[in-house]
Amino acid sequence: MKKTLIALLLMLPGLCGVSAAPVLVEAESFAEKGGWVVDQQFMDRMGSSYLLAHGAGTPVAPARTEVGIPDAGTYRVWVRTYNWTSPWTAEPGPGKFRVRVGHKLLSGTVGDTGNCWEWQCAGEVRLREGLTTLALEDLTGFDGRCDALYLTDRPDDVPPADAEALAAFRRELAGCPAPREERFDFVVVGGGIAGMCAAVSAAREGCGRVALVNDRPVLGGNNSAEVRVHLGGYVETGRYPMLGRMIREFGHTKAGNAQPAANYEDDRKQRFIDAEPNVTLLAPYRALDVRMEGTKIAAVLVRHIETGEEIWLSAPLFSDCTGDGTIGYLAGADWRMGREARSEFGEELAPEKADSMTMGASVQWYSSKVEKSRAKFPEFSYGVVFNEENCEPVTFGEWKWETGLNRDQIAEAERIRDYGLLVIYSNWSFLKNHYSQRERFADRNLDWVGYISGKRESRRLLGDYILKQDDIDKEVFHEDASFTTTWAIDLHSPDRKNAAHFPEDPFKAATVHNWIKPYAVPYRCLYSRNVENLFMAGRNISVTHVALGTVRVMRTTGMMGEVVGMAAAICHRNGCLPRGVYQDHLTELQEAMERGASRPGAELNNQNFNLPNKLLDQPAGIAGHR
């Protein structure tokens, strides 16, 4: 792979002839990532993505790049990193690594001290003018992380720690060109199942130019090989049985969570999008800002998660399919997070008092059989202690391994994900090294651990209608009935046994499936009530916490996206806004839903698509998929 110069050099004002220009290198832009992965999940909180040494206990291959050194001299190397186990222990953490500059391995170990994202000194090195190599050398495989490196010949020159000051510092040194502008008819942000269906449906229904923004290199969101949750819910049923048929074009053929990557058929999702000439896929780009014109979104700013390239995407219509309601939040849309009080909407399943609890995020994992000589696992204990009574003597963990139900799924997202990693490694280390029945695990290796969180709930954007339990229980009729939800009201809460052992931070969930009759959800739940040109599809639509329990599974969110795409095309043809479809063009939307947006002759490609409707009438309490 051809190496490229990625650091931009800037001479500090007033220091000409005194100091060399410092060198700032964003770690995610390393030319060769080695075994490190790019983690973009927390860009909105920390300002950029970062490199993660995700080796599940096996050190990963070094990441390398070339940088230009402006003048010969002695440089101090600062690394922005985070000791990720610090919320649970004051002991040095496991995410340690070192930096190599040229042929010299610097003396300092970084990533294993401190309790926040901070600049740590990796050491000093004498350098000549010209090109040299930087390398990150992981020491443990336990999720060391590097955001950026800063080389300076002034000992007291430490980059700022404050978030706003650091952002300004980065902008000053980066010297990146101003964002370019691109114009579309419809911009969909979020490349999960809902976003994929929204973009393709809009394109097929007549939107001339559609942008689909996805902040990962693979499509599918929770259904991708990065998270590994299979498609749940039923399609091709209810009032509009053609809705959801397009999922046949990319849906996987094998059921199951936390299974081998190939089961999730990411290549079929990519081909599904690539086949649409009117859909422009922007991946991997993260949406970070909006530009408003009154109560309408004029443009969304997206940034490449590796190169930092920025683009303003302007359009008359947008759809927030981010899950977290990010675009709506940035645009000032009305939203909620947490559980409503039972009295507010008369929901039997709601708590007596409103609170901030949400369903959690899953970090899934599995082990595999190998030769015993290859099945070693290091000691791992960082503040969460496992023993004979509280350990989980299992060989894989799927949806029930769920963290953050009592925490803010937005503000504490990194901690929630990290706790998922912490308990997996800690439990597995106990089983392998100390458990009285450890021979049961002697020939098993920790084969796969996810690092992308599988989220279930965070912000819900409010539309002209808020779906509630009463609508579903009483089968309330709405003239704008659209996609049909079939899943149970499936609300996760902390598993009692696990919470008894880990009262401050339970990491397993339980659920009771309150099965429903198939119910057609109002179209008015799919657009914002106060941002005029914003649709939404996915787990962030206009529902209560209780109603979210039925609509949040991915075949159902795919149908939401399909309806949103149809409505966007109607807006495009008629020059109206999302609310105008309900007020003036409802018949046109109903006709589109009757046709569906699948290609003619789409073949059945999933064993779970058209199960008989009698299987929808299940008794409460059946174990769920996610």
C-alpha positions as CSV (number, residue, x, y, z in Angstrom):
1,M,0.0,0.0,0.0
2,K,1.4,3.3,-1.0
3,K,2.3,5.4,2.0
4,T,1.0,9.0,2.1
5,L,2.0,12.1,4.0
6,I,-0.9,12.8,6.2
7,A,0.4,15.4,8.7
8,L,0.1,19.0,7.8
9,L,2.9,21.2,9.2
10,L,2.3,24.7,10.5
11,M,4.9,27.2,11.8
12,L,3.6,28.8,15.0
13,P,3.4,32.6,14.8
14,G,6.3,34.5,16.4
15,L,8.5,31.5,16.7
16,C,10.2,31.5,13.3
17,G,13.8,30.5,13.6
18,V,13.3,29.4,17.2
19,S,11.3,26.2,17.1
20,A,10.4,23.7,14.4
21,A,6.7,23.5,13.3
22,P,4.8,21.0,15.4
23,V,3.3,17.9,13.8
24,L,-0.2,16.8,14.5
25,V,-1.3,13.4,13.3
26,E,-4.8,12.1,13.6
27,A,-4.5,8.4,14.5
28,E,-7.6,7.4,12.4
29,S,-5.8,8.7,9.3
30,F,-2.9,6.3,9.6
31,A,-2.1,4.9,6.2
32,E,-1.8,1.3,7.5
33,K,-4.1,0.4,10.3
34,G,-2.6,-3.0,11.0
35,G,-4.8,-4.7,13.5
36,W,-6.2,-1.5,14.9
37,V,-9.8,-0.5,14.0
38,V,-11.4,2.9,13.6
39,D,-14.0,3.6,16.3
40,Q,-16.3,6.5,15.3
41,Q,-19.2,5.8,17.8
42,F,-18.3,8.8,20.1
43,M,-17.3,11.5,17.6
44,D,-20.1,13.8,18.7
45,R,-18.7,13.7,22.3
46,M,-15.0,13.8,21.8
47,G,-14.6,15.5,18.4
48,S,-13.1,12.8,16.3
49,S,-12.9,9.0,15.8
50,Y,-9.9,7.1,17.1
51,L,-7.9,3.9,16.7
52,L,-8.8,0.9,18.9
53,A,-6.5,-2.1,19.6
54,H,-9.4,-4.6,19.7
55,G,-7.7,-8.0,20.0
56,A,-9.7,-9.7,22.8
57,G,-6.6,-10.3,24.7
58,T,-4.2,-10.9,21.8
59,P,-2.0,-7.9,20.8
60,V,-2.9,-6.6,17.4
61,A,-0.5,-5.8,14.6
62,P,1.0,-2.3,14.6
63,A,-0.6,0.7,12.8
64,R,1.9,2.7,10.7
65,T,2.1,5.9,8.7
66,E,4.7,8.4,7.4
67,V,5.0,12.0,8.5
68,G,7.2,14.9,7.5
69,I,9.6,16.3,10.0
70,P,10.2,20.0,9.2
71,D,13.6,20.5,11.0
72,A,16.1,18.3,12.7
73,G,15.8,18.3,16.4
74,T,14.7,16.6,19.6
75,Y,10.9,16.0,19.6
76,R,8.6,15.2,22.4
77,V,5.8,12.9,21.4
78,W,2.4,13.4,23.0
79,V,-0.4,10.9,22.6
80,R,-4.1,11.6,23.3
81,T,-5.4,8.4,24.9
82,Y,-7.7,7.1,27.6
83,N,-7.3,4.5,30.4
84,W,-10.7,2.9,29.7
85,T,-11.0,0.8,32.9
86,S,-10.5,3.9,35.1
87,P,-14.3,4.2,36.0
88,W,-14.0,0.9,37.9
89,T,-10.5,0.8,39.3
90,A,-7.6,3.1,40.2
91,E,-5.1,0.4,39.2
92,P,-3.2,0.8,35.9
93,G,-5.4,-0.3,33.0
94,P,-5.0,-3.0,30.3
95,G,-5.1,-0.7,27.2
96,K,-1.4,0.1,27.1
97,F,0.7,0.6,24.0
98,R,3.9,2.3,22.9
99,V,5.0,4.5,20.0
100,R,7.8,3.8,17.6
101,V,9.3,6.7,15.6
102,G,11.5,5.6,12.8
103,H,13.5,2.7,14.3
104,K,13.3,3.9,17.9
105,L,10.7,2.5,20.3
106,L,9.9,5.3,22.7
107,S,10.4,4.7,26.4
108,G,6.9,5.7,27.6
109,T,4.0,3.4,27.9
110,V,0.6,5.2,27.4
111,G,-3.0,4.3,27.7
112,D,-2.8,2.6,31.1
113,T,-3.0,5.6,33.5
114,G,-5.3,8.6,34.1
115,N,-9.1,8.7,34.2
116,C,-10.1,10.7,31.2
117,W,-9.2,11.4,27.6
118,E,-5.8,13.2,28.0
119,W,-2.4,13.9,26.4
120,Q,0.2,11.5,27.7
121,C,4.0,11.7,26.9
122,A,5.3,8.7,25.0
123,G,8.9,9.9,25.1
124,E,11.5,11.9,23.2
125,V,13.4,11.2,20.0
126,R,16.1,12.9,17.9
127,L,14.9,13.3,14.3
128,R,16.3,14.4,11.0
129,E,14.4,16.6,8.6
130,G,12.3,14.7,6.1
131,L,10.0,11.7,6.2
132,T,9.9,9.3,9.1
133,T,7.6,6.5,10.2
134,L,5.2,6.5,13.2
135,A,3.9,3.2,14.6
136,L,1.5,2.3,17.4
137,E,2.6,-0.9,19.0
138,D,-0.2,-2.6,21.1
139,L,1.0,-4.5,24.2
140,T,-2.1,-6.4,25.3
141,G,-5.0,-6.6,22.7
142,F,-7.3,-5.2,25.4
143,D,-8.7,-2.1,23.6
144,G,-6.0,0.5,23.9
145,R,-7.0,3.6,22.1
146,C,-5.2,6.5,20.4
147,D,-7.0,9.6,19.2
148,A,-4.0,11.7,17.9
149,L,-0.2,12.2,18.2
150,Y,1.6,15.5,18.6
151,L,5.3,16.0,17.9
152,T,6.9,19.2,19.2
153,D,10.5,20.3,20.0
154,R,9.3,22.5,22.8
155,P,9.0,20.7,26.2
156,D,6.2,22.8,27.5
157,D,4.1,22.6,24.4
158,V,1.2,20.4,25.5
159,P,-2.1,20.5,23.4
160,P,-5.2,21.7,25.3
161,A,-7.4,19.3,27.2
162,D,-10.6,21.3,27.2
163,A,-13.0,20.0,24.4
164,E,-13.7,23.4,22.8
165,A,-10.0,24.5,23.0
166,L,-8.9,21.2,21.6
167,A,-11.3,21.5,18.7
168,A,-10.0,25.0,17.9
169,F,-6.4,23.7,18.2
170,R,-7.1,20.9,15.7
171,R,-8.8,23.3,13.2
172,E,-5.8,25.6,13.4
173,L,-3.2,22.9,12.8
174,A,-5.2,20.8,10.3
175,G,-5.5,23.4,7.6
176,C,-8.2,21.3,6.0
177,P,-10.0,22.9,3.1
178,A,-13.5,24.3,3.7
179,P,-16.3,21.8,3.4
180,R,-17.6,21.4,-0.1
181,E,-21.3,21.5,-0.9
182,E,-23.4,18.9,-2.6
183,R,-27.1,19.2,-3.5
184,F,-29.6,16.3,-3.3
185,D,-33.4,15.9,-3.5
186,F,-33.4,13.8,-0.3
187,V,-30.8,13.1,2.3
188,V,-31.0,10.0,4.6
189,V,-28.7,9.9,7.5
190,G,-28.1,6.4,8.9
191,G,-27.3,3.3,7.0
192,G,-29.1,0.7,9.1
193,I,-32.0,-1.2,7.7
194,A,-34.4,1.7,8.1
195,G,-32.1,4.1,6.3
196,M,-31.3,1.6,3.5
197,C,-35.0,1.1,2.8
198,A,-35.8,4.8,3.0
199,A,-33.1,5.7,0.4
200,V,-33.9,3.0,-2.0
201,S,-37.7,3.5,-1.7
202,A,-37.3,7.2,-2.4
203,A,-35.1,6.6,-5.4
204,R,-37.4,4.0,-6.9
205,E,-40.5,6.2,-6.3
206,G,-39.0,9.1,-8.2
207,C,-36.6,11.2,-6.1
208,G,-34.0,12.1,-8.6
209,R,-30.9,12.3,-6.3
210,V,-30.8,10.6,-2.9
211,A,-27.9,10.6,-0.5
212,L,-27.4,7.8,2.1
213,V,-25.0,8.7,4.9
214,N,-23.5,5.8,6.9
215,D,-20.8,6.3,9.5
216,R,-19.4,2.8,9.2
217,P,-17.7,1.1,6.2
218,V,-20.5,-1.6,6.2
219,L,-24.2,-1.2,5.9
220,G,-26.9,-2.7,8.1
221,G,-26.4,-1.2,11.5
222,N,-27.3,-3.8,14.1
223,N,-27.8,-6.3,11.4
224,S,-24.2,-5.9,10.1
225,A,-21.4,-8.3,10.8
226,E,-20.0,-5.7,13.2
227,V,-22.9,-6.0,15.6
228,R,-24.6,-9.3,14.5
229,V,-28.3,-9.1,15.4
230,H,-30.6,-10.9,13.1
231,L,-33.7,-9.4,11.5
232,G,-36.7,-9.5,13.8
233,G,-40.4,-8.9,13.2
234,Y,-42.7,-9.8,10.3
235,V,-43.3,-8.1,6.9
236,E,-45.7,-8.5,4.0
237,T,-48.7,-8.6,6.3
238,G,-51.5,-6.3,7.5
239,R,-53.2,-3.6,5.5
240,Y,-50.4,-3.2,3.0
241,P,-48.8,-6.7,2.5
242,M,-46.4,-5.4,-0.2
243,L,-44.5,-3.4,2.4
244,G,-41.3,-5.1,3.4
245,R,-41.0,-7.2,0.4
246,M,-37.8,-5.3,-0.6
247,I,-36.1,-6.8,2.4
248,R,-36.1,-10.0,0.4
249,E,-33.5,-8.3,-1.8
250,F,-30.8,-8.1,0.9
251,G,-32.0,-10.0,4.0
252,H,-29.9,-12.8,5.3
253,T,-30.8,-16.5,5.1
254,K,-29.6,-17.7,8.6
255,A,-31.2,-16.7,11.8
256,G,-29.4,-16.1,15.1
257,N,-27.4,-13.5,17.0
258,A,-23.7,-13.5,17.7
259,Q,-22.9,-15.8,14.9
260,P,-20.1,-15.9,12.3
261,A,-19.8,-12.7,10.2
262,A,-20.8,-14.4,7.0
263,N,-24.3,-15.1,8.4
264,Y,-25.2,-11.5,8.1
265,E,-24.4,-11.2,4.4
266,D,-23.1,-7.6,4.3
267,D,-22.1,-8.0,0.7
268,R,-25.8,-8.4,-0.3
269,K,-26.7,-5.1,1.5
270,Q,-23.9,-3.4,-0.3
271,R,-25.1,-4.7,-3.7
272,F,-28.7,-3.7,-2.8
273,I,-27.5,0.0,-2.5
274,D,-25.0,-0.1,-5.3
275,A,-27.7,-1.3,-7.7
276,E,-29.6,2.0,-7.3
277,P,-28.2,4.6,-9.8
278,N,-30.0,7.5,-8.0
279,V,-28.6,6.7,-4.5
280,T,-25.2,8.1,-3.6
281,L,-23.7,6.3,-0.7
282,L,-21.5,8.4,1.6
283,A,-19.6,5.9,3.7
284,P,-18.0,6.2,6.1
285,Y,-19.2,9.7,6.9
286,R,-20.6,10.9,10.3
287,A,-23.2,13.6,10.5
288,L,-22.1,16.3,13.0
289,D,-24.0,19.5,12.4
290,V,-26.9,21.0,10.7
291,R,-27.6,24.4,9.0
292,M,-31.1,25.7,9.6
293,E,-33.3,28.1,7.7
294,G,-36.1,28.9,10.1
295,T,-37.8,25.7,11.1
296,K,-36.3,23.7,8.2
297,I,-33.0,22.0,7.8
298,A,-31.1,23.5,5.0
299,A,-28.0,21.2,5.1
300,V,-26.3,18.5,7.1
301,L,-22.5,18.5,7.7
302,V,-20.9,15.1,7.4
303,R,-17.3,14.2,8.1
304,H,-15.3,11.3,6.9
305,I,-14.3,9.2,9.9
306,E,-10.7,8.6,8.7
307,T,-9.7,11.5,6.4
308,G,-11.7,14.3,8.1
309,E,-13.0,15.5,4.8
310,E,-16.3,17.5,5.3
311,I,-19.3,18.0,3.0
312,W,-22.4,20.0,3.5
313,L,-25.3,18.0,2.1
314,S,-28.2,20.3,1.2
315,A,-31.7,19.2,0.2
316,P,-35.3,20.1,0.7
317,L,-36.0,16.9,2.6
318,F,-34.1,14.9,5.2
319,S,-34.7,11.7,7.1
320,D,-33.1,10.9,10.5
321,C,-32.4,7.2,10.6
322,T,-29.5,7.5,13.0
323,G,-31.2,5.6,15.9
324,D,-30.1,8.3,18.3
325,G,-32.2,11.0,16.7
326,T,-29.0,12.9,16.0
327,I,-30.2,15.1,13.2
328,G,-33.4,15.9,14.9
329,Y,-31.6,16.8,18.1
330,L,-29.1,19.1,16.2
331,A,-32.1,20.7,14.4
332,G,-34.0,21.5,17.6
333,A,-36.7,18.9,17.1
334,D,-38.9,17.9,20.0
335,W,-37.7,14.7,21.6
336,R,-37.9,12.5,24.7
337,M,-35.7,9.8,26.3
338,G,-36.6,7.5,29.1
339,R,-39.9,6.1,30.4
340,E,-43.1,8.1,30.6
341,A,-45.3,7.9,33.7
342,R,-48.2,5.5,33.5
343,S,-50.7,8.3,33.9
344,E,-49.5,10.4,31.0
345,F,-50.7,8.0,28.3
346,G,-52.7,5.5,30.4
347,E,-50.2,2.7,29.7
348,E,-50.4,-0.3,31.9
349,L,-46.8,-1.3,31.1
350,A,-45.4,2.1,32.0
351,P,-43.9,2.8,35.5
352,E,-45.9,4.7,38.0
353,K,-43.4,7.6,37.9
354,A,-41.5,8.8,34.8
355,D,-37.8,8.0,34.9
356,S,-34.7,8.0,32.7
357,M,-34.4,4.2,32.2
358,T,-33.9,3.0,28.7
359,M,-33.3,-0.4,27.2
360,G,-29.6,-1.0,27.0
361,A,-26.9,-1.7,24.5
362,S,-25.5,-5.2,23.8
363,V,-21.8,-6.1,23.2
364,Q,-22.1,-9.6,21.9
365,W,-19.4,-12.3,21.9
366,Y,-18.8,-16.0,21.3
367,S,-16.0,-18.5,21.8
368,S,-14.9,-21.5,19.7
369,K,-13.1,-24.8,20.2
370,V,-9.4,-24.9,19.5
371,E,-6.4,-26.9,20.7
372,K,-5.9,-26.5,24.4
373,S,-2.4,-25.1,23.8
374,R,-4.0,-22.2,21.9
375,A,-6.8,-21.6,24.3
376,K,-5.0,-19.5,26.9
377,F,-6.4,-16.3,28.2
378,P,-4.5,-13.7,30.4
379,E,-5.5,-12.6,33.8
380,F,-8.0,-9.8,33.6
381,S,-9.5,-8.1,36.7
382,Y,-10.1,-4.4,36.7
383,G,-12.5,-3.5,39.5
384,V,-15.3,-5.9,38.7
385,V,-14.7,-9.2,40.6
386,F,-16.1,-12.5,39.4
387,N,-16.3,-15.6,41.6
388,E,-18.0,-19.0,41.8
389,E,-21.4,-17.4,42.7
390,N,-21.7,-14.5,40.3
391,C,-19.8,-15.8,37.2
392,E,-21.6,-16.6,34.0
393,P,-20.4,-20.2,33.0
394,V,-21.4,-19.8,29.3
395,T,-19.5,-20.0,26.0
396,F,-21.3,-17.1,24.2
397,G,-23.3,-14.0,24.9
398,E,-26.0,-12.5,22.8
399,W,-28.7,-9.9,23.4
400,K,-29.1,-10.6,27.1
401,W,-25.6,-9.2,27.7
402,E,-26.9,-5.7,27.9
403,T,-25.4,-2.6,29.6
404,G,-26.4,1.0,30.4
405,L,-30.1,0.5,31.2
406,N,-29.6,2.9,34.1
407,R,-27.3,5.3,32.2
408,D,-27.6,8.0,29.5
409,Q,-27.3,6.2,26.2
410,I,-25.9,9.3,24.5
411,A,-23.7,11.1,27.1
412,E,-22.3,7.9,28.6
413,A,-22.2,5.8,25.4
414,E,-18.4,5.1,25.6
415,R,-18.6,4.0,29.2
416,I,-21.6,1.8,28.4
417,R,-19.8,0.0,25.6
418,D,-16.6,-0.2,27.7
419,Y,-18.5,-1.9,30.6
420,G,-19.8,-4.4,28.1
421,L,-16.2,-5.2,27.2
422,L,-15.0,-5.2,30.8
423,V,-17.5,-7.8,32.0
424,I,-16.9,-10.1,29.0
425,Y,-13.1,-10.1,29.6
426,S,-13.4,-10.3,33.4
427,N,-15.9,-13.2,33.3
428,W,-13.9,-15.1,30.7
429,S,-10.7,-14.7,32.6
430,F,-12.3,-16.1,35.7
431,L,-13.7,-19.1,33.8
432,K,-10.4,-19.9,32.1
433,N,-8.1,-19.3,35.1
434,H,-10.0,-19.7,38.4
435,Y,-13.3,-21.4,38.0
436,S,-13.7,-24.7,39.8
437,Q,-15.0,-26.2,36.5
438,R,-12.5,-24.5,34.3
439,E,-11.8,-27.7,32.5
440,R,-15.1,-27.2,30.7
441,F,-13.5,-24.1,29.0
442,A,-10.0,-25.4,28.6
443,D,-10.3,-26.0,24.8
444,R,-12.2,-22.8,24.1
445,N,-10.9,-19.5,22.8
446,L,-12.6,-16.1,22.9
447,D,-13.2,-15.9,19.2
448,W,-15.2,-12.8,18.6
449,V,-16.2,-9.8,20.7
450,G,-18.0,-6.9,19.2
451,Y,-16.8,-3.4,19.8
452,I,-19.7,-1.6,18.1
453,S,-22.6,-1.3,20.6
454,G,-25.9,-2.7,19.6
455,K,-28.2,0.0,20.9
456,R,-32.0,-0.4,21.4
457,E,-33.1,3.0,22.7
458,S,-32.1,6.6,23.2
459,R,-33.9,9.7,21.9
460,R,-37.3,9.5,20.3
461,L,-38.3,12.3,18.1
462,L,-41.9,13.6,18.4
463,G,-44.2,13.7,15.5
464,D,-47.8,14.9,15.0
465,Y,-48.8,11.6,16.6
466,I,-47.2,9.7,19.5
467,L,-48.0,5.9,19.3
468,K,-48.9,4.5,22.7
469,Q,-49.9,1.2,24.2
470,D,-53.6,2.1,24.1
471,D,-53.5,2.3,20.3
472,I,-52.2,-1.2,20.1
473,D,-54.3,-2.8,22.8
474,K,-57.5,-1.3,21.5
475,E,-56.6,-1.5,17.8
476,V,-57.4,2.2,17.4
477,F,-58.0,3.0,13.7
478,H,-56.1,5.8,12.1
479,E,-56.8,7.0,8.5
480,D,-53.1,7.3,7.9
481,A,-52.3,3.7,9.0
482,S,-49.1,2.7,7.3
483,F,-46.5,-0.1,8.1
484,T,-47.7,-2.9,10.4
485,T,-45.9,-3.7,13.6
486,T,-46.1,-7.4,14.7
487,W,-43.4,-7.9,17.3
488,A,-44.4,-8.1,21.0
489,I,-44.2,-5.2,23.3
490,D,-40.7,-6.3,24.3
491,L,-39.3,-4.1,27.0
492,H,-35.9,-5.0,28.6
493,S,-35.1,-4.4,32.2
494,P,-32.1,-5.5,34.4
495,D,-32.0,-9.2,35.0
496,R,-32.9,-9.6,38.7
497,K,-30.3,-12.3,39.5
498,N,-27.5,-10.4,37.8
499,A,-28.6,-7.1,39.4
500,A,-28.4,-8.8,42.8
501,H,-24.7,-9.6,42.2
502,F,-23.9,-6.4,40.4
503,P,-26.4,-3.8,41.9
504,E,-24.5,-0.7,40.6
505,D,-24.0,-1.9,37.1
506,P,-26.0,-5.0,36.0
507,F,-24.9,-6.3,32.6
508,K,-27.7,-8.7,31.7
509,A,-31.3,-8.0,30.8
510,A,-34.6,-9.8,31.0
511,T,-37.8,-9.4,29.1
512,V,-41.4,-10.5,29.0
513,H,-43.0,-10.6,25.5
514,N,-46.4,-9.0,25.6
515,W,-47.6,-10.3,22.3
516,I,-49.9,-8.1,20.2
517,K,-52.2,-8.4,17.2
518,P,-50.6,-6.9,14.1
519,Y,-51.2,-3.2,14.2
520,A,-50.8,-0.5,11.5
521,V,-48.9,2.5,12.8
522,P,-49.9,6.1,11.8
523,Y,-47.8,7.8,9.2
524,R,-47.8,10.9,11.5
525,C,-45.3,9.1,13.7
526,L,-42.7,9.3,10.9
527,Y,-42.1,13.0,10.6
528,S,-41.1,15.8,13.1
529,R,-43.8,18.0,14.5
530,N,-41.6,21.1,14.7
531,V,-38.9,20.6,12.1
532,E,-40.9,21.0,8.9
533,N,-38.8,18.9,6.5
534,L,-37.6,16.1,8.7
535,F,-38.7,12.5,8.4
536,M,-37.6,9.8,10.8
537,A,-37.4,6.0,10.6
538,G,-36.0,3.5,13.0
539,R,-36.0,3.3,16.8
540,N,-36.2,7.1,17.0
541,I,-39.7,7.6,15.7
542,S,-42.6,9.2,17.6
543,V,-43.6,6.5,20.1
544,T,-43.7,6.2,23.9
545,H,-41.1,4.0,25.6
546,V,-43.7,1.2,25.9
547,A,-44.7,1.4,22.2
548,L,-41.1,1.3,21.2
549,G,-41.0,-2.2,22.5
550,T,-43.0,-3.4,19.4
551,V,-41.7,-1.2,16.6
552,R,-38.0,-1.3,17.2
553,V,-37.1,-4.6,15.5
554,M,-35.4,-4.3,12.2
555,R,-37.8,-5.7,9.6
556,T,-40.4,-3.3,11.1
557,T,-37.9,-0.4,10.9
558,G,-37.2,-1.4,7.3
559,M,-40.9,-0.9,6.5
560,M,-40.8,2.5,8.2
561,G,-38.0,3.5,5.9
562,E,-39.9,2.2,2.9
563,V,-42.9,4.4,3.8
564,V,-40.7,7.4,4.5
565,G,-39.1,7.0,1.1
566,M,-42.5,6.9,-0.6
567,A,-43.6,10.0,1.3
568,A,-40.3,11.8,0.3
569,A,-41.0,11.0,-3.3
570,I,-44.5,12.4,-3.0
571,C,-43.1,15.6,-1.5
572,H,-40.6,15.8,-4.3
573,R,-43.3,15.5,-7.0
574,N,-45.8,17.8,-5.4
575,G,-43.5,20.4,-3.8
576,C,-44.9,19.7,-0.3
577,L,-43.5,18.9,3.1
578,P,-44.0,15.7,5.2
579,R,-47.1,17.0,7.0
580,G,-48.5,17.9,3.6
581,V,-48.5,14.3,2.6
582,Y,-50.9,13.6,5.4
583,Q,-53.0,16.6,4.8
584,D,-53.2,16.7,1.0
585,H,-51.7,13.5,-0.5
586,L,-52.7,10.7,1.7
587,T,-54.4,8.8,-1.1
588,E,-51.2,9.0,-3.1
589,L,-49.2,7.5,-0.2
590,Q,-51.8,4.7,0.2
591,E,-51.5,3.8,-3.4
592,A,-47.7,3.6,-3.1
593,M,-48.0,1.4,0.0
594,E,-50.3,-0.9,-1.8
595,R,-47.7,-1.3,-4.6
596,G,-44.7,-1.5,-2.3
597,A,-41.2,-0.5,-3.5
598,S,-39.7,-3.9,-4.1
599,R,-38.4,-4.9,-7.5
600,P,-40.6,-7.2,-9.4
601,G,-39.6,-10.9,-8.9
602,A,-37.7,-10.3,-5.7
603,E,-36.9,-13.8,-4.5
604,L,-37.5,-15.0,-1.0
605,N,-34.2,-15.0,0.7
606,N,-34.9,-15.4,4.4
607,Q,-36.4,-18.4,6.1
608,N,-38.2,-16.2,8.6
609,F,-40.0,-13.8,6.2
610,N,-43.5,-15.1,5.6
611,L,-44.3,-17.3,8.6
612,P,-48.0,-17.9,9.0
613,N,-49.9,-15.2,10.8
614,K,-51.0,-17.7,13.4
615,L,-47.5,-17.6,14.7
616,L,-48.1,-13.9,15.6
617,D,-50.6,-15.0,18.2
618,Q,-48.0,-16.1,20.8
619,P,-48.5,-16.4,24.5
620,A,-46.8,-13.8,26.7
621,G,-43.3,-14.6,28.0
622,I,-41.8,-16.3,25.0
623,A,-38.0,-15.8,24.9
624,G,-37.1,-13.1,22.5
625,H,-34.4,-12.6,19.9
626,R,-33.1,-9.2,21.0
